[in-house]
Amino acid sequence: MNHEENEKQETMAENEVKENPTSQEPTDSTTASTEETTPPTEGESPAAQEPQEDWKNKYYYLAADFDNYRRNQAKERRDLLATAAQGVIKDLLPILDNFERAIKANEQLTDMEAIKEGFQLIYQGLSNGLNKHGLKEIESNGQVFNSDIHEAIAQIPAPQEELKGKVMDTVEKGYTLNEKVIRYAKVAVGA
């Protein structure tokens, strides 16, 4: 209920009391709570207390508005987290369908080239779908070792002097999602 509605109810209640002086009880609980005011202290008139009551009411409404805003933001955040993966999952469903088709087709195929080609097509579809959502492979082979994107799991002798300190082999690819490393590339570094 806003401030103007409270004032209207107070005015209606005061008019009712003036018209019917025998009835001293308030008509409803909202009127009772708004008419109860703190008694004026010594030297203060009731008129001087009105601005105080206005500020107090404004504070209560502002606090309630902020509380509602906070609750709405928390609800929106929960909803966003619950449905965040929906777009990615939706894009992966056709790839899952392709795998199911490939499994059924592989039961009857004897041509290994067709099977290899089918898996290559499925891999390309998966890779393109993930790239669309910001996933990028970290290029490692031949690059200077960088601990921000690489994880060295082995050191191997470098066949040439210029390969020392460079990535010689990638054991497991690394990936970034929207420019943030989500998996470090596991590499062997030339020593």
Beta strands, then each sheet from edge to edge (+ up, - down):
strand 1: 135-138
strand 2: 150-156
strand 3: 167-172
strand 4: 174-177
strand 5: 180-183
strand 6: 185-190
sheet 1: 1+ 4- 5+
sheet 2: 2+ 6+ 3-
end
